[in-house]
Amino acid sequence: MLKTKITEMFDITYPFFGGTMMYISTPAFVGAVSEAGGIGILASAMYRSKESFKDAIKEVKDKTDKPFGVNINLFPMMQPIDNNEYMDVIIEEGVKVVETSGHRAPDDIVARLKPEGIKLIHKCVGVRYAKKVESVGVDVVTVVGFENGGATGTLDITTLCLVPAVVNAVNIPVVGGGGIATGQGIAAILALGAEGVIMGTRILCTEECPIHDNLKKALLAASETDTVLMLRPYGNTHRCWISEVTKKVKELEEENAPFEKIIPLIEGPKTLSMIRDGDLKSGFISCGQGIGQVNRIVPVKDLFHQLADELKDANNRLGQIIG
């Protein structure tokens, strides 16, 4: 049994959070992560209306009666949604966990949701951001190092340095991530003072993950060198698996192309073609450097058991060294 402040706060078996991933964190996948003993987090930005978002939350509830969360996106969007309407749904549907992520502190969201008894998590990439969100009242801060897939920020601080810096700077529980794909990595994060871990890249290669088998096989074959940072010149740095599209984006970046030339390469329908149809030459997928440690596809429940066993083995090894 794993016992941390996170397992106690959220009444879960494992202090494992499933990273929020656009087009991937569907109700069925979120339910599978929560049912396996962690916390799945639904990506609200995937839904274009209040009604479809409400239906998605109900679908998660049909999949599991265990705790799950909803992510509220604070990053710029080409097609913005009204988070106030989505918060109405969150309250109406009795969601108990909300994660925020983006370029600003969630002051307004805390003010609206904390009185409802909802546990609030904010994901960021630096100490000063963590201190700020603690000051506005979030319950947990999640920090992800430079190794992570998806948005990396601009500070470029690695997980090994970022997690202890944040743990030492705040008084609320810290969840750490970025490059974590094994129980040994989880042991390291917990040893650095975190109370839980967040994993996105590792759970891409699970049976329940709704990406095409072509893409899963390609990710299994990838190493830690098969990711690239893109979109930095446009103020939205993302780490992704190297594909035909990311290569084209990098070429345009080197030419100082305007963002308008990038948009047709990364727009939603093309990314969906990669993720759902398996067209590896279309779109892109966020992916961290931890992909090099992923070597098989298993159900989420089996993965969490495996990670817990690896964590215990790592603890035993340290005990032998120290003892």
MIDOKOL-999843 format. One record per atom (N, C-alpha, C): residue in three letters; x, z, y. Coordinates in steps of 0.1 Angstrom, whole numbers, padded with zeros to 4 digits, always signed. Example, Ala and Ser with C-alpha at 12.3 -4.5 7.8 and 13.67 -1.06 7.14 Angstrom:
BEGIN
ALA+0132+0078-0057/ALA+0123+0078-0045/ALA+0132+0078-0033/SER+0128+0071-0022/SER+0137+0071-0011/SER+0129+0079+0000/
//
This chain:
BEGIN
MET+0008+0000-0012/MET+0000+0000+0000/MET+0009+0000+0012/LEU+0005-0009+0022/LEU+0013-0009+0035/LEU+0005-0002+0045/LYS+0011+0008+0052/LYS+0004+0016+0062/LYS+0011+0015+0075/THR+0005+0009+0086/THR+0011+0009+0099/THR+0000+0012+0109/LYS+0003+0013+0121/LYS-0007+0016+0132/LYS-0017+0004+0132/ILE-0013-0008+0128/ILE-0021-0020+0128/ILE-0031-0019+0117/THR-0027-0015+0105/THR-0036-0014+0093/THR-0047-0004+0096/GLU-0042+0007+0103/GLU-0052+0018+0105/GLU-0062+0014+0117/MET-0057+0008+0127/MET-0065+0004+0138/MET-0076-0006+0134/PHE-0072-0016+0126/PHE-0081-0026+0122/PHE-0088-0025+0108/ASP-0084-0014+0101/ASP-0089-0012+0088/ASP-0087-0024+0078/ILE-0074-0028+0077/ILE-0070-0039+0069/ILE-0060-0035+0059/THR-0058-0043+0048/THR-0049-0039+0038/THR-0034-0043+0042/TYR-0032-0054+0048/TYR-0019-0058+0052/TYR-0018-0060+0067/PRO-0007-0056+0073/PRO-0006-0058+0088/PRO-0002-0072+0091/PHE-0009-0082+0086/PHE-0006-0096+0087/PHE-0017-0103+0095/PHE-0013-0110+0106/PHE-0023-0118+0114/PHE-0020-0133+0111/GLY-0031-0140+0109/GLY-0030-0154+0108/GLY-0029-0160+0122/GLY-0019-0168+0125/GLY-0017-0174+0138/GLY-0028-0183+0141/THR-0033-0183+0154/THR-0044-0192+0158/THR-0038-0206+0160/MET-0044-0216+0153/MET-0039-0229+0153/MET-0051-0239+0156/MET-0049-0247+0167/MET-0059-0257+0170/MET-0062-0266+0159/TYR-0075-0269+0156/TYR-0080-0278+0146/TYR-0078-0272+0132/ILE-0070-0261+0131/ILE-0067-0256+0117/ILE-0074-0243+0115/SER-0075-0234+0125/SER-0081-0221+0123/SER-0096-0222+0123/THR-0101-0229+0112/THR-0115-0231+0110/THR-0122-0218+0105/PRO-0135-0218+0105/PRO-0142-0206+0099/PRO-0138-0203+0085/ALA-0137-0213+0076/ALA-0134-0211+0062/ALA-0120-0206+0061/PHE-0111-0211+0068/PHE-0097-0206+0068/PHE-0095-0192+0073/VAL-0102-0190+0084/VAL-0101-0176+0090/VAL-0107-0166+0080/GLY-0118-0170+0074/GLY-0124-0161+0064/GLY-0115-0158+0052/ALA-0108-0168+0048/ALA-0098-0167+0037/ALA-0087-0157+0040/VAL-0082-0158+0053/VAL-0071-0149+0057/VAL-0076-0135+0057/SER-0088-0133+0063/SER-0093-0119+0064/SER-0097-0114+0050/GLU-0103-0122+0042/GLU-0107-0118+0028/GLU-0095-0114+0020/ALA-0083-0120+0023/ALA-0071-0117+0016/ALA-0064-0104+0020/GLY-0070-0098+0031/GLY-0065-0085+0035/GLY-0058-0084+0048/GLY-0057-0096+0055/GLY-0051-0096+0068/GLY-0062-0098+0079/ILE-0058-0104+0090/ILE-0069-0107+0100/ILE-0067-0122+0103/GLY-0078-0130+0100/GLY-0078-0144+0105/GLY-0084-0144+0119/ILE-0079-0154+0127/ILE-0084-0155+0141/ILE-0089-0169+0144/LEU-0102-0170+0147/LEU-0108-0182+0150/LEU-0104-0188+0164/ALA-0101-0200+0164/ALA-0097-0207+0177/ALA-0110-0211+0184/SER-0113-0204+0195/SER-0126-0208+0202/SER-0124-0221+0209/ALA-0112-0225+0212/ALA-0110-0238+0220/ALA-0114-0250+0211/MET-0116-0248+0198/MET-0120-0259+0190/MET-0134-0263+0192/TYR-0142-0255+0199/TYR-0156-0257+0200/TYR-0160-0261+0214/ARG-0168-0271+0216/ARG-0171-0277+0229/ARG-0184-0271+0235/SER-0191-0263+0228/SER-0203-0257+0233/SER-0205-0243+0228/LYS-0213-0236+0236/LYS-0216-0222+0232/LYS-0223-0221+0219/GLU-0232-0231+0216/GLU-0239-0231+0203/GLU-0230-0234+0191/SER-0221-0243+0193/SER-0212-0246+0181/SER-0203-0235+0179/PHE-0199-0228+0189/PHE-0190-0216+0188/PHE-0198-0205+0181/LYS-0210-0203+0184/LYS-0218-0192+0178/LYS-0220-0196+0163/ASP-0222-0208+0160/ASP-0224-0212+0146/ASP-0211-0210+0138/ALA-0199-0212+0144/ALA-0186-0210+0138/ALA-0184-0195+0134/ILE-0188-0186+0144/ILE-0187-0172+0141/ILE-0196-0168+0130/LYS-0208-0173+0129/LYS-0217-0170+0118/LYS-0211-0175+0105/GLU-0204-0186+0105/GLU-0199-0192+0093/GLU-0187-0183+0088/VAL-0179-0177+0097/VAL-0169-0168+0093/VAL-0175-0156+0086/LYS-0186-0151+0092/LYS-0193-0139+0086/LYS-0198-0142+0072/ASP-0202-0155+0070/ASP-0207-0158+0057/ASP-0195-0158+0047/LYS-0183-0160+0051/LYS-0171-0161+0043/LYS-0166-0148+0039/THR-0167-0138+0049/THR-0161-0125+0046/THR-0168-0114+0054/ASP-0168-0102+0049/ASP-0174-0091+0056/ASP-0162-0082+0061/LYS-0150-0087+0061/LYS-0138-0080+0065/LYS-0135-0083+0080/PRO-0127-0075+0087/PRO-0124-0078+0101/PRO-0118-0092+0103/PHE-0122-0098+0114/PHE-0116-0110+0118/PHE-0116-0111+0133/GLY-0109-0120+0139/GLY-0108-0120+0154/GLY-0112-0134+0159/VAL-0113-0135+0172/VAL-0115-0147+0180/VAL-0104-0148+0190/ASN-0098-0160+0191/ASN-0089-0163+0202/ASN-0096-0169+0214/ILE-0093-0164+0226/ILE-0097-0169+0238/ILE-0085-0176+0245/ASN-0086-0189+0247/ASN-0075-0196+0252/ASN-0074-0196+0267/LEU-0062-0192+0272/LEU-0060-0191+0287/LEU-0049-0202+0291/PHE-0046-0211+0282/PHE-0037-0222+0286/PHE-0045-0233+0293/PRO-0039-0241+0301/PRO-0046-0252+0307/PRO-0051-0262+0296/MET-0063-0267+0298/MET-0069-0276+0289/MET-0074-0289+0296/MET-0072-0300+0289/MET-0077-0313+0295/MET-0092-0313+0296/GLN-0099-0306+0287/GLN-0113-0304+0287/GLN-0117-0289+0287/PRO-0116-0283+0299/PRO-0118-0268+0299/PRO-0132-0264+0294/ILE-0132-0252+0289/ILE-0145-0246+0284/ILE-0147-0233+0292/ASP-0159-0229+0292/ASP-0163-0217+0300/ASP-0162-0204+0291/ASN-0151-0197+0293/ASN-0148-0185+0285/ASN-0158-0174+0288/ASN-0165-0174+0299/ASN-0175-0164+0302/ASN-0187-0166+0292/GLU-0191-0179+0289/GLU-0201-0181+0280/GLU-0197-0177+0266/TYR-0184-0180+0263/TYR-0179-0176+0249/TYR-0179-0161+0248/MET-0176-0154+0258/MET-0176-0139+0257/MET-0190-0134+0255/ASP-0200-0141+0261/ASP-0214-0137+0258/ASP-0217-0138+0243/VAL-0212-0149+0237/VAL-0214-0151+0222/VAL-0207-0140+0214/ILE-0194-0137+0218/ILE-0186-0127+0211/ILE-0193-0113+0211/ILE-0199-0110+0223/ILE-0207-0097+0224/ILE-0219-0098+0215/GLU-0227-0109+0217/GLU-0239-0110+0209/GLU-0237-0110+0194/GLU-0226-0116+0189/GLU-0224-0116+0175/GLU-0216-0104+0170/GLY-0213-0095+0178/GLY-0206-0083+0173/GLY-0192-0085+0169/VAL-0185-0094+0174/VAL-0170-0096+0171/VAL-0163-0084+0176/LYS-0154-0079+0167/LYS-0147-0066+0170/LYS-0133-0068+0175/VAL-0127-0080+0173/VAL-0113-0082+0177/VAL-0112-0095+0185/VAL-0106-0095+0196/VAL-0103-0107+0204/VAL-0089-0108+0208/GLU-0083-0119+0206/GLU-0069-0122+0210/GLU-0070-0132+0222/THR-0061-0129+0231/THR-0060-0139+0243/THR-0045-0144+0242/SER-0044-0156+0247/SER-0030-0162+0248/SER-0030-0172+0259/GLY-0020-0173+0267/GLY-0019-0182+0278/GLY-0010-0178+0289/HIS-0011-0185+0301/HIS-0001-0183+0311/HIS-0005-0172+0321/ARG-0015-0164+0318/ARG-0019-0153+0327/ARG-0023-0141+0320/ALA-0024-0130+0326/ALA-0029-0118+0320/ALA-0044-0118+0319/PRO-0050-0112+0309/PRO-0065-0114+0307/PRO-0073-0103+0314/ASP-0070-0100+0327/ASP-0076-0089+0334/ASP-0092-0090+0333/ASP-0097-0102+0335/ASP-0111-0104+0335/ASP-0118-0102+0322/ILE-0110-0106+0311/ILE-0115-0105+0298/ILE-0115-0090+0293/VAL-0105-0083+0297/VAL-0104-0069+0294/VAL-0116-0061+0300/ALA-0118-0065+0313/ALA-0129-0058+0321/ALA-0142-0060+0314/ARG-0144-0072+0308/ARG-0157-0076+0303/ARG-0158-0071+0288/LEU-0148-0071+0280/LEU-0149-0068+0266/LEU-0146-0054+0262/LYS-0137-0048+0269/LYS-0132-0034+0265/LYS-0144-0024+0265/PRO-0153-0025+0275/PRO-0164-0015+0274/PRO-0173-0017+0262/GLU-0172-0029+0256/GLU-0180-0032+0244/GLU-0174-0027+0231/GLY-0163-0020+0232/GLY-0156-0014+0221/GLY-0148-0025+0213/ILE-0145-0036+0219/ILE-0138-0047+0212/ILE-0123-0044+0213/LYS-0115-0045+0202/LYS-0101-0044+0203/LYS-0095-0056+0208/LEU-0086-0055+0218/LEU-0080-0066+0225/LEU-0065-0068+0223/ILE-0061-0080+0219/ILE-0048-0083+0216/ILE-0043-0094+0226/HIS-0032-0094+0231/HIS-0027-0105+0239/HIS-0013-0110+0234/LYS-0012-0123+0233/LYS+0000-0129+0227/LYS+0008-0135+0239/CYS+0021-0131+0239/CYS+0030-0136+0250/CYS+0044-0137+0245/VAL+0054-0140+0254/VAL+0067-0144+0249/VAL+0078-0136+0258/GLY+0074-0125+0264/GLY+0085-0118+0272/GLY+0081-0104+0275/VAL+0091-0096+0278/VAL+0089-0082+0281/VAL+0079-0080+0293/ARG+0082-0087+0304/ARG+0074-0084+0316/ARG+0060-0088+0314/TYR+0057-0098+0306/TYR+0043-0101+0303/TYR+0037-0090+0294/ALA+0044-0085+0285/ALA+0039-0074+0276/ALA+0036-0062+0285/LYS+0044-0059+0294/LYS+0042-0047+0302/LYS+0030-0049+0311/LYS+0028-0061+0316/LYS+0017-0064+0325/LYS+0004-0063+0317/VAL+0003-0068+0305/VAL-0010-0068+0298/VAL-0013-0054+0293/GLU-0002-0046+0290/GLU-0004-0032+0287/GLU-0011-0025+0299/SER-0006-0028+0311/SER-0012-0021+0323/SER-0026-0025+0326/VAL-0031-0037+0321/VAL-0045-0040+0323/VAL-0054-0035+0312/GLY-0048-0030+0301/GLY-0057-0023+0291/GLY-0058-0029+0278/VAL-0049-0039+0274/VAL-0050-0044+0260/VAL-0046-0034+0250/ASP-0051-0035+0238/ASP-0048-0025+0228/ASP-0035-0028+0220/VAL-0032-0041+0219/VAL-0021-0045+0211/VAL-0014-0057+0218/VAL-0001-0058+0217/VAL+0006-0070+0223/VAL+0013-0077+0211/THR+0011-0090+0211/THR+0018-0098+0201/THR+0029-0106+0208/VAL+0041-0106+0203/VAL+0052-0114+0209/VAL+0058-0123+0198/VAL+0060-0135+0202/VAL+0066-0145+0192/VAL+0079-0150+0198/GLY+0089-0150+0190/GLY+0102-0155+0194/GLY+0103-0170+0195/PHE+0114-0175+0200/PHE+0117-0189+0202/PHE+0116-0198+0190/GLU+0117-0192+0178/GLU+0116-0199+0165/GLU+0102-0204+0162/ASN+0092-0198+0169/ASN+0078-0200+0164/ASN+0073-0214+0166/GLY+0063-0218+0159/GLY+0056-0231+0161/GLY+0046-0230+0172/GLY+0043-0241+0179/GLY+0033-0240+0190/GLY+0040-0237+0203/ALA+0032-0231+0212/ALA+0037-0227+0225/ALA+0049-0217+0225/THR+0060-0220+0231/THR+0072-0212+0230/THR+0075-0205+0244/GLY+0068-0209+0254/GLY+0072-0204+0268/GLY+0085-0211+0272/THR+0091-0204+0282/THR+0104-0210+0287/THR+0115-0200+0287/LEU+0113-0188+0282/LEU+0124-0178+0282/LEU+0134-0181+0270/ASP+0129-0187+0259/ASP+0138-0190+0248/ASP+0145-0178+0242/ILE+0138-0167+0240/ILE+0144-0155+0234/ILE+0140-0155+0220/THR+0150-0153+0211/THR+0147-0153+0197/THR+0139-0140+0192/THR+0133-0141+0181/THR+0125-0130+0176/THR+0133-0117+0174/LEU+0146-0118+0169/LEU+0154-0107+0166/LEU+0157-0099+0179/CYS+0157-0106+0190/CYS+0160-0099+0203/CYS+0147-0095+0210/LEU+0137-0104+0209/LEU+0125-0101+0217/LEU+0117-0089+0212/VAL+0115-0088+0198/VAL+0107-0077+0193/VAL+0112-0064+0197/PRO+0124-0060+0195/PRO+0128-0046+0199/PRO+0128-0044+0214/ALA+0130-0055+0222/ALA+0130-0053+0236/ALA+0115-0049+0240/VAL+0105-0056+0234/VAL+0092-0053+0238/VAL+0087-0039+0232/VAL+0091-0036+0220/VAL+0088-0023+0214/VAL+0093-0012+0223/ASN+0105-0014+0229/ASN+0111-0003+0237/ASN+0105-0003+0251/ALA+0097-0013+0255/ALA+0092-0014+0268/ALA+0077-0010+0270/VAL+0070-0010+0258/VAL+0056-0006+0259/VAL+0052+0005+0250/ASN+0041+0011+0252/ASN+0036+0022+0244/ASN+0024+0019+0235/ILE+0021+0006+0235/ILE+0010+0002+0226/ILE+0016-0005+0213/PRO+0009-0007+0202/PRO+0015-0013+0191/PRO+0019-0028+0193/VAL+0030-0032+0187/VAL+0035-0045+0189/VAL+0034-0052+0176/VAL+0029-0065+0176/VAL+0029-0074+0165/VAL+0039-0085+0168/GLY+0049-0087+0158/GLY+0059-0096+0161/GLY+0058-0109+0152/GLY+0064-0120+0157/GLY+0064-0132+0149/GLY+0074-0142+0155/GLY+0074-0153+0148/GLY+0084-0164+0152/GLY+0094-0165+0141/GLY+0092-0175+0132/GLY+0102-0177+0121/GLY+0099-0168+0109/ILE+0088-0161+0108/ILE+0086-0152+0097/ILE+0078-0159+0086/ALA+0085-0160+0074/ALA+0079-0167+0063/ALA+0081-0160+0050/THR+0087-0149+0050/THR+0090-0142+0037/THR+0088-0127+0039/GLY+0088-0119+0028/GLY+0087-0105+0029/GLY+0099-0099+0035/GLN+0111-0105+0033/GLN+0123-0101+0039/GLN+0122-0101+0055/GLY+0116-0113+0059/GLY+0114-0114+0074/GLY+0105-0103+0079/ILE+0094-0101+0071/ILE+0085-0090+0076/ILE+0092-0077+0076/ALA+0100-0074+0066/ALA+0108-0061+0066/ALA+0116-0060+0079/ALA+0122-0071+0083/ALA+0131-0071+0095/ALA+0122-0068+0108/ILE+0110-0074+0108/ILE+0102-0072+0120/ILE+0097-0058+0121/LEU+0093-0052+0109/LEU+0089-0038+0109/LEU+0101-0029+0112/ALA+0113-0032+0107/ALA+0124-0024+0110/ALA+0128-0024+0125/LEU+0124-0034+0132/LEU+0127-0035+0146/LEU+0116-0028+0154/GLY+0107-0022+0148/GLY+0097-0014+0155/GLY+0083-0019+0156/ALA+0081-0032+0151/ALA+0067-0037+0152/ALA+0058-0030+0142/GLU+0045-0031+0144/GLU+0036-0025+0135/GLU+0028-0035+0127/GLY+0031-0048+0129/GLY+0025-0059+0122/GLY+0033-0072+0125/VAL+0029-0083+0117/VAL+0035-0096+0119/VAL+0024-0106+0121/ILE+0027-0117+0128/ILE+0019-0128+0129/ILE+0025-0140+0123/MET+0018-0148+0115/MET+0024-0160+0108/MET+0014-0171+0110/GLY+0020-0183+0114/GLY+0012-0195+0115/GLY+0018-0205+0105/THR+0031-0208+0107/THR+0037-0219+0099/THR+0036-0215+0084/ARG+0038-0203+0080/ARG+0038-0200+0066/ARG+0025-0202+0060/ILE+0014-0200+0067/ILE+0001-0201+0061/ILE-0004-0216+0061/LEU+0004-0225+0067/LEU+0000-0239+0067/LEU+0000-0244+0052/CYS+0010-0239+0045/CYS+0011-0243+0031/CYS+0004-0233+0021/THR-0009-0232+0024/THR-0017-0224+0014/THR-0028-0233+0010/GLU-0034-0230-0001/GLU-0045-0238-0007/GLU-0057-0239+0003/GLU-0060-0229+0010/GLU-0072-0229+0018/GLU-0070-0236+0032/CYS-0057-0238+0036/CYS-0054-0243+0049/CYS-0060-0258+0049/PRO-0068-0261+0060/PRO-0075-0273+0060/PRO-0067-0285+0066/ILE-0055-0286+0061/ILE-0047-0298+0065/ILE-0045-0307+0052/HIS-0043-0320+0054/HIS-0043-0329+0043/HIS-0031-0327+0034/ASP-0033-0330+0021/ASP-0022-0327+0012/ASP-0009-0335+0015/ASN-0011-0347+0021/ASN+0001-0355+0025/ASN+0010-0347+0035/LEU+0003-0340+0044/LEU+0010-0332+0054/LEU+0016-0319+0048/LYS+0009-0313+0039/LYS+0014-0301+0032/LYS+0027-0305+0024/LYS+0027-0316+0018/LYS+0039-0320+0010/LYS+0050-0323+0019/ALA+0047-0329+0031/ALA+0058-0332+0040/ALA+0064-0319+0046/LEU+0056-0309+0048/LEU+0060-0296+0054/LEU+0069-0289+0043/LEU+0064-0290+0030/LEU+0072-0283+0020/LEU+0086-0289+0019/ALA+0088-0302+0022/ALA+0101-0309+0021/ALA+0109-0306+0034/ALA+0103-0300+0044/ALA+0110-0298+0057/ALA+0120-0287+0056/SER+0130-0287+0064/SER+0140-0276+0066/SER+0139-0270+0079/GLU+0147-0260+0082/GLU+0147-0253+0095/GLU+0152-0262+0106/THR+0157-0274+0103/THR+0162-0283+0114/THR+0151-0294+0117/ASP+0140-0293+0110/ASP+0130-0304+0111/ASP+0119-0301+0121/THR+0122-0294+0132/THR+0113-0291+0143/THR+0119-0295+0156/VAL+0111-0297+0166/VAL+0116-0302+0179/VAL+0108-0295+0190/LEU+0114-0293+0201/LEU+0107-0288+0213/LEU+0102-0300+0221/MET+0090-0301+0225/MET+0085-0312+0233/MET+0076-0306+0244/LEU+0073-0314+0254/LEU+0064-0312+0265/LEU+0070-0302+0275/ARG+0083-0298+0274/ARG+0089-0289+0283/ARG+0089-0294+0298/PRO+0092-0307+0300/PRO+0092-0312+0313/PRO+0079-0311+0320/TYR+0068-0309+0312/TYR+0055-0309+0318/TYR+0049-0295+0318/GLY+0058-0285+0316/GLY+0054-0271+0317/GLY+0046-0265+0306/ASN+0047-0271+0294/ASN+0039-0266+0283/ASN+0047-0268+0270/THR+0059-0262+0269/THR+0068-0264+0258/THR+0061-0260+0244/HIS+0062-0269+0235/HIS+0057-0267+0221/HIS+0068-0270+0211/ARG+0069-0262+0201/ARG+0077-0265+0189/ARG+0068-0272+0178/CYS+0073-0283+0174/CYS+0065-0291+0164/CYS+0073-0297+0153/TRP+0067-0300+0142/TRP+0073-0307+0131/TRP+0077-0321+0136/ILE+0089-0326+0133/ILE+0094-0339+0138/ILE+0086-0350+0131/SER+0080-0358+0139/SER+0072-0369+0133/SER+0074-0381+0142/GLU+0068-0392+0139/GLU+0069-0405+0147/GLU+0064-0402+0161/VAL+0054-0394+0162/VAL+0048-0392+0176/VAL+0058-0383+0184/THR+0063-0372+0178/THR+0072-0364+0186/THR+0085-0371+0190/LYS+0089-0381+0182/LYS+0101-0389+0185/LYS+0097-0397+0198/LYS+0086-0403+0198/LYS+0081-0412+0209/LYS+0080-0403+0222/VAL+0074-0391+0220/VAL+0073-0382+0231/VAL+0086-0379+0237/LYS+0096-0375+0229/LYS+0110-0372+0234/LYS+0116-0384+0241/GLU+0114-0396+0236/GLU+0119-0408+0243/GLU+0113-0409+0257/LEU+0100-0407+0258/LEU+0094-0408+0271/LEU+0099-0396+0280/GLU+0101-0385+0275/GLU+0106-0374+0283/GLU+0120-0377+0289/GLU+0128-0383+0280/GLU+0142-0387+0285/GLU+0141-0398+0296/GLU+0130-0405+0296/GLU+0128-0416+0306/GLU+0121-0410+0319/ASN+0119-0397+0319/ASN+0111-0390+0330/ASN+0098-0397+0332/ALA+0091-0400+0321/ALA+0078-0406+0322/ALA+0067-0396+0327/PRO+0058-0401+0334/PRO+0047-0392+0339/PRO+0039-0388+0327/PHE+0032-0376+0328/PHE+0025-0370+0317/PHE+0013-0380+0312/GLU+0008-0388+0321/GLU-0002-0397+0318/GLU+0002-0407+0306/LYS+0015-0409+0305/LYS+0020-0418+0294/LYS+0021-0410+0281/ILE+0021-0397+0282/ILE+0022-0388+0270/ILE+0009-0386+0264/ILE-0001-0385+0272/ILE-0015-0381+0268/ILE-0020-0389+0256/PRO-0019-0403+0257/PRO-0024-0411+0246/PRO-0018-0408+0232/LEU-0006-0403+0232/LEU+0001-0400+0220/LEU-0003-0386+0214/ILE-0008-0377+0222/ILE-0010-0364+0217/ILE-0025-0360+0218/GLU-0034-0369+0222/GLU-0048-0366+0223/GLU-0054-0362+0210/GLY-0065-0354+0210/GLY-0071-0348+0199/GLY-0074-0357+0187/PRO-0080-0369+0189/PRO-0084-0377+0177/PRO-0072-0381+0169/LYS-0060-0384+0175/LYS-0048-0388+0168/LYS-0042-0376+0160/THR-0043-0364+0166/THR-0038-0352+0159/THR-0047-0349+0147/LEU-0060-0351+0149/LEU-0069-0349+0138/LEU-0067-0359+0127/SER-0063-0371+0130/SER-0060-0381+0120/SER-0048-0377+0111/MET-0039-0370+0117/MET-0028-0365+0109/MET-0032-0353+0101/ILE-0039-0344+0107/ILE-0042-0331+0100/ILE-0053-0333+0089/ARG-0063-0341+0092/ARG-0074-0342+0083/ARG-0074-0354+0074/ASP-0068-0365+0079/ASP-0067-0377+0071/ASP-0054-0380+0065/GLY-0043-0372+0069/GLY-0030-0374+0063/GLY-0022-0385+0068/ASP-0026-0391+0080/ASP-0018-0401+0086/ASP-0006-0395+0093/LEU+0005-0395+0087/LEU+0017-0388+0092/LEU+0023-0395+0104/LYS+0019-0407+0107/LYS+0024-0414+0118/LYS+0016-0412+0131/SER+0005-0405+0129/SER-0004-0403+0140/SER-0005-0388+0144/GLY-0004-0385+0157/GLY-0005-0371+0161/GLY+0007-0362+0158/PHE+0005-0349+0160/PHE+0016-0340+0158/PHE+0010-0326+0153/ILE+0019-0318+0148/ILE+0014-0305+0143/ILE+0025-0294+0147/SER+0020-0283+0153/SER+0029-0272+0156/SER+0035-0267+0144/CYS+0048-0264+0144/CYS+0055-0259+0133/CYS+0067-0251+0137/GLY+0070-0240+0131/GLY+0081-0232+0135/GLY+0093-0234+0125/GLN+0105-0229+0129/GLN+0117-0230+0121/GLN+0116-0223+0108/GLY+0107-0214+0106/GLY+0105-0208+0093/GLY+0100-0217+0082/ILE+0097-0229+0086/ILE+0092-0239+0075/ILE+0102-0241+0065/GLY+0115-0239+0068/GLY+0126-0241+0058/GLY+0126-0231+0047/GLN+0118-0220+0049/GLN+0117-0210+0039/GLN+0105-0211+0030/VAL+0097-0221+0032/VAL+0084-0223+0025/VAL+0087-0233+0014/ASN+0084-0229+0001/ASN+0087-0238-0010/ASN+0076-0240-0020/ARG+0064-0234-0017/ARG+0053-0237-0026/ARG+0039-0234-0019/ILE+0029-0241-0025/ILE+0015-0239-0019/ILE+0008-0229-0029/VAL+0003-0219-0023/VAL-0005-0209-0030/VAL-0017-0204-0023/PRO-0027-0198-0029/PRO-0038-0193-0022/PRO-0034-0182-0013/VAL-0041-0180-0002/VAL-0037-0170+0008/VAL-0036-0156+0002/LYS-0045-0152-0007/LYS-0045-0139-0013/LYS-0032-0137-0021/ASP-0028-0148-0029/ASP-0016-0147-0037/ASP-0003-0146-0027/LEU-0004-0153-0016/LEU+0007-0153-0007/LEU+0009-0139-0001/PHE-0002-0132+0003/PHE+0000-0119+0008/PHE+0005-0109-0002/HIS+0000-0110-0015/HIS+0006-0102-0025/HIS+0021-0104-0027/GLN+0025-0117-0027/GLN+0039-0121-0028/GLN+0047-0115-0016/LEU+0042-0116-0004/LEU+0049-0111+0007/LEU+0051-0096+0007/ALA+0040-0089+0002/ALA+0041-0075+0001/ALA+0052-0071-0010/ASP+0052-0078-0021/ASP+0062-0075-0031/ASP+0077-0078-0026/GLU+0078-0089-0018/GLU+0091-0092-0013/GLU+0095-0081-0002/LEU+0086-0076+0005/LEU+0088-0066+0014/LEU+0093-0053+0007/LYS+0087-0050-0004/LYS+0091-0038-0012/LYS+0105-0040-0017/ASP+0108-0052-0022/ASP+0122-0055-0027/ASP+0132-0054-0017/ALA+0129-0059-0004/ALA+0138-0057+0007/ALA+0141-0043+0010/ASN+0130-0035+0010/ASN+0131-0020+0012/ASN+0140-0014+0002/ASN+0138-0018-0011/ASN+0146-0012-0022/ASN+0161-0015-0020/ARG+0163-0028-0016/ARG+0177-0032-0014/ARG+0184-0024-0003/LEU+0177-0022+0008/LEU+0182-0014+0019/LEU+0185+0000+0014/GLY+0176+0005+0006/GLY+0177+0019+0001/GLY+0190+0020-0008/GLN+0193+0010-0016/GLN+0205+0010-0024/GLN+0218+0009-0015/ILE+0217+0001-0004/ILE+0228+0000+0005/ILE+0231+0013+0012/ILE+0220+0019+0017/ILE+0222+0031+0025/ILE+0224+0043+0017/GLY+0217+0043+0005/GLY+0218+0055-0004/GLY+0231+0057-0010/
//
